[in-house]
Amino acid sequence: MLSNIKITENEMKFISLLENMTGATIVDCIIDEEEDTLIFAVKKGEVGLAVGRGGEKIKRFRRMTNKQVEIFEYIDDAEKFIRNALKPAKVKEIRLVDRASGGRIAMVNVETKDKGIAIGRNGQNIKKIRFLAKRYFDLDTVVIN
């Protein structure tokens, strides 16, 4: 699903910089101007490599770019990606539902005590996950139950 994603010149610069600093394979970069944040998707199994021991690599990258940074592991399966992106919230079930009007949505059932974690302050976590689910899997939305 990554083949249809267009990466800007600025995003390419950030990808190159992070790859050179960490040795991780970066598959995508999104510049969130609103939150002044860089969102990276890294190859499956390479989050630790990108972050570094005690977060030292990502801290150095933040100082260099003067931006907040978020790292997601790219998994080419929608359910696994969403489950992983919602961590540390405990996901009980994910159902991908085809709408009668067309399109698909993800219905995510999380532990009641973890709803706040899944949604995030002011809805920031779910907003990012919805954006990434649309970008990578063409899902119309992600609904937390």
C-alpha positions in Angstrom: 0.0 0.0 0.0 3.0 2.3 0.3 3.5 2.6 -3.5 0.8 5.2 -3.9 2.2 7.5 -1.2 3.8 10.7 -2.4 6.8 12.0 -0.3 7.8 15.6 -0.5 11.3 16.9 -0.8 11.2 18.1 2.8 10.0 14.7 4.0 12.8 13.0 2.0 15.4 15.2 3.8 14.0 14.1 7.2 13.9 10.4 6.2 17.5 10.6 5.0 18.7 12.3 8.1 17.0 9.9 10.5 18.2 6.9 8.5 21.8 8.2 8.5 21.6 8.9 12.3 20.0 5.6 13.3 20.6 2.9 10.6 16.8 2.2 10.7 14.9 1.8 7.4 12.3 4.6 7.3 9.4 3.8 5.0 7.4 7.0 5.4 7.5 10.5 6.9 4.6 12.9 7.6 5.2 16.5 8.6 2.4 17.5 10.9 2.6 21.3 10.8 -0.3 21.8 13.1 1.4 19.9 16.0 5.0 20.7 14.8 5.7 17.0 14.8 7.4 14.6 12.4 5.7 11.2 12.2 7.9 8.4 10.9 6.9 4.8 9.9 9.8 2.4 10.2 10.3 -1.1 8.8 8.9 -3.8 11.0 11.1 -4.7 13.9 13.3 -1.5 13.7 11.6 0.8 16.1 14.3 0.1 18.7 17.0 0.8 16.2 15.4 4.1 15.3 14.8 5.2 18.9 18.1 4.0 20.3 19.0 2.8 23.8 17.2 5.0 26.3 15.9 7.0 23.4 19.3 8.7 22.8 19.1 8.6 19.0 15.6 10.1 18.8 16.5 12.8 21.4 19.5 13.8 19.3 17.3 13.9 16.2 14.8 16.1 18.1 17.5 18.5 19.1 18.9 18.8 15.6 15.5 19.4 14.0 13.8 21.2 16.8 10.6 19.1 16.2 8.7 16.6 18.2 9.1 13.1 16.7 6.8 10.1 16.7 7.8 6.6 15.5 5.3 4.0 14.3 6.2 0.5 13.1 4.9 -0.1 9.6 3.1 -3.4 9.3 1.3 -4.1 6.0 -1.7 -5.7 7.8 -4.4 -3.1 8.9 -5.5 -4.9 12.0 -1.9 -5.5 13.2 -0.9 -2.0 12.4 -3.8 -0.5 14.4 -3.3 -2.8 17.3 0.4 -1.9 17.4 -0.2 1.9 17.0 -2.6 1.9 19.9 -0.1 0.5 22.4 0.0 0.6 25.4 -3.8 0.5 25.3 -5.0 -3.1 25.4 -7.0 -3.9 22.3 -9.6 -6.7 22.7 -10.8 -6.9 19.1 -10.5 -5.2 15.8 -13.1 -5.7 13.0 -12.8 -4.3 9.6 -16.3 -3.5 8.3 -17.3 -2.8 4.7 -19.9 0.0 4.6 -23.0 -0.5 2.5 -22.3 3.0 1.0 -18.8 1.9 0.1 -15.6 2.3 2.0 -14.2 0.5 5.0 -14.0 1.3 8.7 -12.1 -0.3 11.6 -14.1 -1.0 14.8 -11.7 -1.2 17.7 -12.8 -2.6 21.0 -10.3 -1.6 23.8 -10.4 -2.3 27.5 -12.6 0.3 29.2 -9.7 1.6 31.4 -7.6 2.1 28.3 -10.0 4.3 26.2 -8.3 7.5 27.3 -4.9 6.1 26.3 -6.3 5.0 22.9 -8.0 8.4 22.2 -5.2 10.6 23.7 -5.3 14.1 25.1 -7.7 16.2 23.0 -8.1 13.1 20.6 -4.5 13.4 19.3 -3.7 9.7 19.3 -6.8 8.6 17.5 -6.5 11.5 15.0 -3.0 10.3 14.0 -4.1 6.6 13.8 -7.1 7.6 11.6 -4.8 9.6 9.4 -2.3 6.7 9.1 -5.1 4.1 8.6 -6.4 6.2 5.7 -3.0 6.7 4.2 -1.8 3.1 4.4 -5.0 1.0 4.2 -7.6 3.4 2.7 -9.8 3.0 5.8 -12.4 5.8 6.1 -12.1 5.9 9.9 -11.2 4.1 13.1 -13.8 3.9 15.8 -12.9 3.2 19.4 -15.5 1.3 21.4 
